Amino acid sequence: MAKEAADRTTIDLFADEKRRGRPRSNPLPRETQLRVNKRNQIQRDKAKGLKRIELKVSQDLYDALNEKALASNISRSQLIECILKQSFDD
């Protein structure tokens, strides 16, 4: 029987080693946790109807966007979305 890394129901059946101290809060290795979390985030975004856009900007523009978003108490993503919407409204 093969061990499935994402299997949370029979994880103790294939325990590699027993350690002293507080048990791990998540039995999966960090790499697998990140992969599962990213997959869940993508599914949440799809359910909300969000699409991913990736762009590269200079460090100065990146810093300016961060400062403006922090001052406006919104995320950088929300700020960029507002800027894009305003440019289409004009």
Number of C-alpha atoms within 10 A of each C-alpha: 3 5 10 10 12 15 10 11 7 11 15 9 8 10 9 8 5 7 8 5 6 6 9 9 6 9 16 16 11 10 9 13 15 12 12 14 12 12 12 12 12 15 13 12 13 12 9 9 8 11 8 7 5 4 4 7 8 8 9 9 11 12 12 12 17 17 13 14 17 13 9 11 11 12 14 17 12 12 18 13 12 11 11 11 11 10 9 7 6 5
